[in-house]
């Protein structure tokens, strides 16, 4: 049997008195809603609410009662309250201090002005992120100069550890993706060039695109998602646990202990991974050419030697350290930006990956323009 929530009486024709009973909690929400609806449908101008017999009230029920009171007030209904306990009064006061939830979902951009305001705010946030990144890079450069002046500051074991985490552990996924990408490029190139009877140029197409662009780009994106996010997450958790503050308290520079080893590790690991991706990608190209075009490995290598110059091979390797620096700086900087909550760790980790990939693509576009202008 359901508990009685209220007793309703009518002292006069347009006056109602409500005596609250038992517990008004989330478990009785539907009954409370129906009770308030029935009272609201009556043509009254005065209501008296007696809470002396109310044993318990939670936020859900209090919210419904406050909203009901606002509805009656909008109809110019006089509301009298009596017998409400102090602890219940505090809950009602908190609810009344909150803004009313809009009944309809508001559009994301209410007007053209809101659109421009949103664009302006996003632009300011992006500009501030760029400034923070530049400041972090400047601090990193100062640390590098200090390390050159005093090499004992470098944590060699930590650098080796990060080379292992970033480089050696990423070899399987980088190799697999490089192999698959070369097969995709080789298959698509062979199908298109077959229409013109130029199948042999598939070797030129895939090899040059792989060595100049695809190998280093795919490798950098994998490292950004795998290691850049790890940098932000680990440093962010240390920031929340106040471990970085503890290092500073002991007179240790967090840049020497945390930032330098990670960035040096990725500077060494990413070019090495790019070399592996180049080699595996060429093996994949040779495989697809032998299967589709019936080109022997000896013929493939001969054609590869004719079509690919040393500069083509060097272009991809030149990009790798720059991409590594972007990934390392972005990941570490976002980790240090974490303030207080675990939710912010996830947000900063996501931001680190997105910014790293964006900067990689932007830098690659700049390199393409530069190399074209140089005639390479």
C-alpha positions in Angstrom: 0.0 0.0 0.0 1.4 3.4 -1.0 2.0 5.9 1.8 -0.2 8.9 2.0 1.8 11.9 0.8 -0.6 14.7 1.7 -4.0 15.6 3.1 -5.9 18.3 1.1 -8.7 20.3 2.7 -10.7 23.4 1.5 -11.4 26.0 4.2 -13.2 28.1 1.7 -14.2 27.9 -2.0 -11.0 29.4 -3.4 -8.6 28.4 -0.7 -6.8 25.1 -0.2 -4.8 23.7 2.7 -2.2 20.9 2.1 -0.7 19.0 5.0 2.4 17.0 3.9 3.0 13.5 5.3 5.7 10.8 5.3 8.7 11.0 2.9 8.8 13.0 -0.4 11.7 11.4 -2.3 12.6 10.3 -5.8 10.8 7.1 -5.2 7.5 8.9 -5.0 8.1 11.3 -7.9 5.2 10.1 -10.0 2.7 10.3 -7.1 4.0 13.8 -6.2 3.7 14.9 -9.8 0.1 13.7 -10.0 -0.8 15.3 -6.6 0.6 18.7 -7.6 -1.1 18.5 -10.9 -4.5 17.9 -9.3 -4.0 20.8 -6.9 -2.8 23.1 -9.8 -6.0 22.4 -11.8 -8.2 23.8 -9.1 -9.3 27.5 -9.3 -7.8 28.9 -6.2 -6.2 32.1 -5.1 -4.7 31.0 -1.8 -2.8 27.9 -0.7 -1.4 27.0 2.7 1.3 24.3 2.9 2.0 22.7 6.3 5.2 20.7 6.5 5.1 19.8 10.2 4.4 16.1 9.5 6.9 15.8 6.6 9.6 13.3 7.6 12.0 13.5 4.7 12.5 15.4 1.4 15.2 15.0 -1.2 16.3 17.2 -4.1 14.0 15.6 -6.7 10.9 16.2 -4.7 12.1 19.7 -3.5 12.7 20.7 -7.1 9.2 19.7 -8.1 7.7 21.6 -5.2 9.7 24.7 -5.9 8.7 24.6 -9.6 5.1 24.2 -8.5 5.4 27.2 -6.3 6.8 29.3 -9.2 3.8 28.2 -11.3 1.3 29.3 -8.7 3.2 32.6 -8.2 2.9 33.3 -11.9 -0.9 32.8 -11.5 -1.0 35.3 -8.6 -1.8 32.6 -6.1 -0.9 33.6 -2.5 1.3 30.9 -0.9 1.6 30.5 2.9 4.1 28.1 4.4 4.2 26.8 8.0 5.7 24.1 10.1 8.5 23.4 7.6 11.6 22.0 9.4 14.9 23.9 9.2 16.7 21.1 7.4 14.0 21.0 4.7 14.0 24.8 4.5 17.7 24.7 3.6 17.0 22.3 0.7 14.2 24.5 -0.6 16.4 27.6 -0.3 19.1 25.9 -2.4 16.7 24.9 -5.1 15.1 28.4 -5.2 18.6 30.0 -5.7 19.0 28.0 -8.9 17.9 29.2 -12.3 14.9 27.6 -13.8 15.8 24.9 -16.4 14.4 26.0 -19.8 11.6 23.8 -21.0 12.8 23.8 -24.6 16.3 23.1 -25.9 17.9 26.3 -26.9 19.6 26.5 -30.3 23.4 26.3 -30.2 23.6 29.6 -32.1 20.7 31.8 -31.1 21.5 34.5 -33.6 24.2 35.7 -36.1 25.7 37.7 -33.2 26.0 34.5 -31.1 27.8 32.8 -34.0 30.4 35.6 -34.2 30.8 35.6 -30.4 31.4 31.9 -30.5 34.0 32.3 -33.3 35.7 35.0 -31.3 35.9 33.0 -28.2 37.2 30.0 -30.1 39.8 32.2 -31.8 41.0 33.6 -28.4 41.3 30.1 -27.0 43.3 29.0 -30.0 45.6 32.0 -29.8 46.1 31.5 -26.1 47.0 27.8 -26.8 49.6 28.9 -29.4 51.1 31.4 -26.9 51.3 28.7 -24.2 52.9 26.3 -26.6 55.5 28.9 -27.6 56.2 29.7 -23.9 56.7 26.0 -23.2 59.0 25.6 -26.2 61.1 28.5 -24.9 61.4 26.9 -21.5 62.4 23.7 -23.2 65.1 25.5 -25.2 66.5 26.9 -22.0 66.6 23.5 -20.4 68.4 22.1 -23.5 71.0 24.8 -23.3 71.5 24.1 -19.6 71.8 20.4 -20.3 74.5 21.1 -23.0 76.4 23.2 -20.5 76.0 20.6 -17.8 75.5 17.1 -19.3 75.2 15.6 -15.9 71.6 17.0 -15.8 70.5 14.5 -18.5 68.8 11.3 -17.1 70.2 8.8 -19.6 68.4 5.8 -18.2 65.1 7.7 -18.4 65.8 8.5 -22.1 66.5 4.9 -22.9 63.3 3.9 -21.1 61.3 6.3 -23.2 63.0 5.1 -26.4 61.9 1.6 -25.6 58.3 2.7 -24.8 57.9 5.0 -27.8 60.0 3.2 -30.4 60.5 -0.5 -29.7 57.0 -1.2 -28.5 55.5 0.7 -31.5 57.4 -1.3 -34.1 54.6 -4.0 -34.7 51.8 -1.5 -35.3 53.9 0.8 -37.4 55.2 -2.1 -39.5 51.7 -3.5 -40.0 50.2 -0.2 -41.0 53.1 0.6 -43.3 52.7 -2.7 -45.0 49.0 -2.3 -45.4 49.2 1.3 -46.7 51.8 0.2 -49.3 49.5 -2.6 -50.5 46.5 -0.2 -50.7 48.6 2.4 -52.6 50.0 -0.3 -54.9 46.7 -1.8 -55.7 45.0 1.5 -56.4 47.9 2.7 -58.4 48.1 -0.5 -60.5 44.4 -0.4 -61.3 44.5 3.2 -62.5 47.8 2.9 -64.4 46.7 -0.3 -66.1 44.2 1.7 -68.1 47.1 3.5 -69.8 49.3 0.4 -70.1 51.8 2.0 -67.6 51.8 -0.7 -64.9 55.5 -0.4 -64.4 55.1 3.1 -63.1 53.3 1.7 -60.1 56.7 1.3 -58.5 57.5 5.0 -59.0 54.1 6.1 -57.7 54.1 4.0 -54.5 57.8 4.3 -53.7 58.0 8.1 -54.0 54.7 8.7 -52.2 55.7 6.3 -49.4 59.2 7.6 -48.8 58.3 11.3 -49.1 55.0 11.4 -47.3 53.0 8.4 -46.2 55.6 6.6 -44.1 56.5 9.5 -41.9 53.0 10.9 -41.7 51.4 7.5 -40.7 54.3 6.9 -38.2 53.9 10.4 -36.7 50.1 10.0 -36.3 50.5 6.6 -34.6 53.1 8.0 -32.2 50.9 11.1 -31.5 48.0 8.9 -30.6 50.1 6.4 -28.7 52.8 8.3 -27.0 51.6 11.9 -27.2 48.5 11.0 -25.3 50.6 9.0 -22.8 52.7 12.0 -22.1 49.7 14.2 -21.4 48.0 11.5 -19.2 51.0 10.6 -17.1 52.1 14.1 -16.5 48.5 15.2 -15.8 48.1 12.5 -13.2 51.3 13.5 -11.6 50.1 17.1 -11.5 46.8 16.1 -9.8 48.7 14.0 -7.2 51.0 17.0 -6.6 54.1 14.9 -7.5 55.4 17.7 -9.7 55.0 20.2 -6.8 56.9 17.8 -4.6 59.8 17.7 -7.1 60.0 21.4 -7.1 59.9 21.4 -3.3 62.9 19.2 -3.2 64.7 21.6 -5.6 64.4 19.3 -8.7 63.5 20.8 -12.0 60.5 18.9 -13.5 61.8 19.8 -17.0 65.0 17.9 -16.3 63.2 14.8 -14.9 60.0 14.6 -16.9 60.1 16.7 -20.1 63.7 16.3 -21.4 63.8 12.5 -21.3 60.4 12.2 -23.1 61.2 14.7 -25.8 64.7 13.3 -26.4 63.3 9.8 -26.5 60.7 10.7 -29.1 63.3 12.6 -31.1 65.3 9.4 -31.4 62.5 6.9 -31.7 60.4 8.6 -34.4 63.1 8.8 -37.1 64.0 5.2 -36.4 60.4 4.1 -36.7 60.2 6.1 -40.0 63.1 4.1 -41.3 61.4 0.9 -40.4 58.1 2.1 -42.0 60.1 2.9 -45.2 61.6 -0.5 -45.4 58.4 -2.4 -44.6 56.4 -0.2 -47.0 58.9 -1.0 -49.8 58.6 -4.7 -49.0 54.8 -4.4 -49.2 55.1 -2.6 -52.5 57.4 -5.3 -53.9 54.8 -7.9 -52.7 51.8 -6.3 -54.4 53.9 -5.7 -57.6 54.9 -9.4 -57.7 51.3 -10.5 -57.2 49.5 -8.1 -59.5 52.0 -7.0 -62.0 54.2 -10.2 -62.0 57.3 -8.1 -61.5 60.2 -10.0 -60.0 62.1 -8.7 -56.9 65.2 -8.1 -59.0 63.3 -6.1 -61.5 61.5 -4.2 -58.7 64.8 -3.3 -57.1 66.3 -2.2 -60.4 63.3 0.0 -61.1 63.4 1.4 -57.5 67.0 2.3 -57.9 66.2 4.3 -61.1 63.1 6.1 -59.8 64.0 6.9 -56.2 66.9 9.3 -55.5 68.6 9.8 -52.2 66.9 13.2 -51.8 63.5 11.4 -52.0 64.5 9.1 -49.2 66.0 12.0 -47.1 62.9 14.2 -47.4 60.9 11.8 -45.2 63.6 11.5 -42.6 64.2 15.2 -42.4 60.5 15.7 -41.4 60.6 13.1 -38.7 62.5 15.0 -36.0 60.3 18.1 -36.5 57.1 16.0 -36.2 58.6 14.3 -33.1 59.4 17.7 -31.5 55.8 18.8 -32.1 54.3 15.7 -30.6 56.6 15.8 -27.5 56.1 19.4 -26.8 52.3 19.3 -27.3 51.8 16.2 -25.1 54.0 17.4 -22.3 52.6 20.9 -22.3 49.0 19.7 -22.2 49.9 17.4 -19.3 51.3 20.3 -17.3 48.1 22.3 -18.0 46.1 19.9 -15.9 44.8 21.6 -12.8 42.7 19.6 -10.4 40.4 16.9 -11.7 40.6 13.5 -13.5 38.1 14.8 -16.0 40.6 17.4 -17.1 43.2 14.7 -17.6 41.0 13.1 -20.3 40.2 16.5 -21.8 43.9 17.5 -22.0 44.9 14.0 -23.4 42.4 14.4 -26.2 43.5 18.0 -26.8 47.2 16.8 -27.0 46.4 14.2 -29.7 44.2 16.6 -31.8 46.7 19.4 -31.6 49.6 17.1 -32.4 47.9 15.7 -35.5 46.9 19.2 -36.6 50.4 20.5 -36.2 51.8 17.5 -38.0 49.6 18.1 -41.0 50.3 21.8 -40.9 54.1 21.2 -40.8 53.9 18.7 -43.6 52.1 21.2 -45.8 54.8 23.8 -45.0 57.5 21.3 -45.9 55.8 20.5 -49.2 55.7 24.2 -50.1 59.3 24.7 -49.0 60.6 21.6 -51.0 58.6 22.6 -54.1 60.1 26.1 -53.9 63.6 24.6 -53.5 62.9 22.3 -56.4 63.5 19.1 -54.5 
